[in-house]
Amino acid sequence: MDKVDDIIIIMGKGRDSNSYIIGETLIDPGSGENIDYLKEEIKAAGLEMTDIKQIVNTHCHYDHIGADKQLQDEYGYDIYMHPLDIQTVKEKDPEATCAASFGAQVPDLDIKELNEGDKIEGYEVIHTPGHTRGGICLFDGKSLISGDTIFSGGNFGRIDLPTGNRQQMRESILRISELDAVQLFSGHGPYAISQVPEQIALSVMIASRI
């Protein structure tokens, strides 16, 4: 567990995504394979599970949403996702959600819509399709929580999975490059608090060549 400004950072264990906590919001709790680890890290941050009121999923892949069902059932959390990825979850496609990679079923979730321009804990929702059709980032003018749209080091999310799209990814990365983010917190791998514009510019260059 780490903390930068108002962001509590829980690095993903195993195949799980990284998780983040801002205020009363848990972002991307992972697949559920390591839910005890997640709870321990939340406790290490000085929080109780009941201090969290809602989950935001940056997209619909199982390594980000698999824990949603258990947490919603145990604690009554509201769950938010972009409507295009809500549709993917409702369709219960194990390939489009990557649930098949975990040998899992797509969970039945009560999900609320999170749309472009909505605000969560002072962060604006930015629709960034490309990795999935309903992928989002969160941005507060300084810090970008990027899901699997982009990663530190110039990398970005796969576009060869169902609902992925090369051109949309290029456009999303270009849009991100215009935000002037100085801190980057991605769905996997290390976060970055220096040379972030340069790393995003590298993503733009690489994406333009695929």
C-alpha positions in Angstrom: 0.0 0.0 0.0 1.2 3.5 -0.9 -0.3 6.9 -1.0 0.3 9.9 -3.2 -1.7 13.0 -2.4 -5.3 11.9 -1.9 -4.8 8.6 -3.7 -4.4 5.3 -1.8 -2.6 2.8 -4.1 -2.9 -0.9 -3.8 -0.7 -2.7 -6.3 -2.3 -5.6 -8.0 -1.4 -9.1 -6.8 -1.1 -12.0 -9.2 -3.4 -11.3 -12.3 -5.3 -8.6 -10.5 -5.4 -5.0 -11.6 -4.1 -2.2 -9.4 -6.7 -0.7 -7.1 -7.1 2.9 -5.9 -9.1 4.5 -3.2 -10.1 8.2 -3.3 -12.3 9.3 -0.5 -15.2 6.8 -0.3 -14.5 5.3 -3.7 -12.7 2.1 -4.5 -11.5 2.0 -8.1 -11.0 -1.5 -9.8 -11.0 -4.0 -6.9 -9.6 -6.8 -9.0 -10.7 -10.3 -9.9 -11.5 -11.4 -6.4 -8.8 -14.1 -6.4 -6.9 -12.0 -3.9 -9.7 -10.3 -2.1 -8.2 -11.0 1.4 -5.0 -9.2 0.3 -7.2 -6.3 -0.9 -9.0 -6.1 2.4 -5.7 -6.3 4.3 -4.2 -3.4 2.3 -7.3 -1.3 2.9 -7.0 -1.9 6.6 -3.3 -1.0 6.4 -4.4 2.3 4.9 -6.3 2.9 8.1 -9.7 2.3 6.6 -12.5 -0.1 7.4 -14.4 -1.7 4.5 -17.5 0.2 5.6 -15.6 3.5 5.0 -16.0 2.7 1.3 -19.4 3.4 -0.3 -18.9 2.8 -4.0 -16.8 1.1 -6.7 -15.8 2.6 -10.0 -14.7 0.3 -12.7 -12.5 1.8 -15.4 -13.7 -1.0 -17.8 -15.4 -4.4 -17.8 -12.5 -6.9 -17.8 -12.7 -9.5 -15.1 -9.3 -8.7 -13.6 -10.8 -5.3 -12.6 -14.4 -6.3 -11.8 -14.4 -9.9 -10.6 -14.4 -8.8 -6.9 -17.4 -6.5 -7.5 -20.1 -9.1 -6.7 -18.6 -10.2 -3.4 -18.0 -6.6 -2.2 -21.5 -5.5 -3.3 -23.1 -8.4 -1.5 -21.0 -8.0 1.7 -21.1 -4.2 2.0 -23.8 -2.9 -0.3 -21.5 -0.8 -2.4 -22.9 1.0 -5.4 -21.0 0.0 -8.6 -20.4 2.5 -11.5 -19.2 1.8 -15.0 -19.6 3.4 -18.4 -22.9 2.3 -20.1 -21.1 0.7 -23.0 -19.2 -1.6 -20.7 -22.3 -2.2 -18.6 -23.9 -3.6 -21.7 -20.9 -5.9 -22.2 -21.4 -7.2 -18.6 -25.1 -7.6 -19.1 -24.5 -9.7 -22.2 -22.4 -12.1 -20.1 -19.9 -12.7 -22.8 -17.0 -14.6 -21.0 -14.6 -13.6 -23.8 -15.5 -9.9 -24.0 -15.2 -9.6 -20.2 -12.1 -11.9 -20.0 -13.9 -14.0 -17.4 -13.0 -17.0 -19.5 -9.3 -16.4 -18.7 -10.2 -16.9 -15.1 -12.4 -19.9 -15.6 -15.2 -17.7 -14.2 -18.7 -16.7 -15.0 -19.7 -13.1 -15.6 -21.2 -11.9 -12.3 -24.8 -10.6 -11.9 -24.2 -7.0 -10.9 -26.4 -4.0 -10.1 -24.4 -1.3 -12.0 -25.1 2.4 -12.3 -24.0 4.5 -15.3 -20.9 6.7 -15.3 -20.8 9.0 -18.3 -18.4 11.4 -19.9 -18.1 14.6 -17.8 -19.5 13.1 -14.6 -17.6 13.8 -11.4 -16.4 11.3 -8.8 -14.5 12.6 -5.7 -13.5 15.7 -7.7 -12.3 13.6 -10.7 -13.9 14.0 -14.1 -14.9 11.0 -16.1 -13.3 10.8 -19.5 -14.5 8.2 -22.0 -11.4 6.6 -23.5 -12.5 3.7 -25.7 -9.9 1.5 -27.4 -9.1 -1.2 -24.9 -12.8 -1.7 -24.4 -15.7 0.3 -25.9 -16.6 1.7 -22.5 -13.2 2.3 -21.0 -12.8 5.5 -18.9 -10.1 7.5 -17.2 -10.5 9.8 -14.2 -8.7 13.2 -14.1 -8.6 16.0 -11.5 -6.4 18.4 -13.4 -3.2 16.8 -12.1 -3.6 13.1 -11.6 -4.8 10.7 -14.2 -6.2 7.3 -13.2 -6.0 5.6 -16.6 -7.3 2.0 -16.2 -5.9 0.0 -19.1 -5.9 2.8 -21.6 -2.3 3.8 -21.0 0.5 2.6 -18.7 3.7 4.2 -17.5 6.7 3.9 -19.8 4.7 4.6 -23.0 2.7 1.4 -23.0 -1.0 1.1 -23.5 -3.8 -1.5 -23.3 -4.4 -4.3 -25.8 -6.6 -3.6 -28.7 -7.0 -7.2 -29.9 -9.6 -8.2 -27.4 -13.4 -8.1 -28.0 -14.6 -4.5 -28.3 -11.0 -3.2 -28.6 -10.4 -0.8 -31.4 -7.1 0.5 -32.9 -8.4 3.8 -34.1 -10.3 4.6 -30.9 -7.2 3.8 -28.9 -5.1 6.2 -30.9 -7.8 8.9 -30.5 -8.1 8.2 -26.7 -4.3 8.4 -26.2 -4.1 11.6 -28.2 -6.9 13.1 -26.1 -5.1 12.1 -22.9 -1.9 13.8 -24.2 -3.9 17.1 -24.2 -4.8 16.9 -20.5 -1.5 18.0 -19.0 -1.4 15.2 -16.4 1.6 15.1 -14.2 0.8 11.9 -12.3 -0.2 8.6 -13.8 -1.9 5.8 -12.0 -2.6 2.9 -14.4 -4.5 -0.4 -14.2 -1.3 -2.5 -14.1 2.3 -1.9 -13.4 4.0 1.0 -11.6 2.6 4.5 -11.2 4.5 7.5 -12.4 4.9 10.9 -10.6 7.7 12.3 -12.8 8.2 12.7 -16.6 4.5 11.8 -17.2 4.0 14.1 -20.2 7.0 12.5 -21.9 5.7 9.0 -21.2 2.3 9.9 -22.6 4.0 11.4 -25.6 5.7 8.1 -26.1 2.4 6.3 -26.0 1.1 8.7 -28.7 4.1 8.0 -30.9 3.8 4.2 -30.5 0.1 4.2 -31.0 0.4 6.1 -34.2 2.6 3.3 -35.7 0.3 0.3 -34.9 
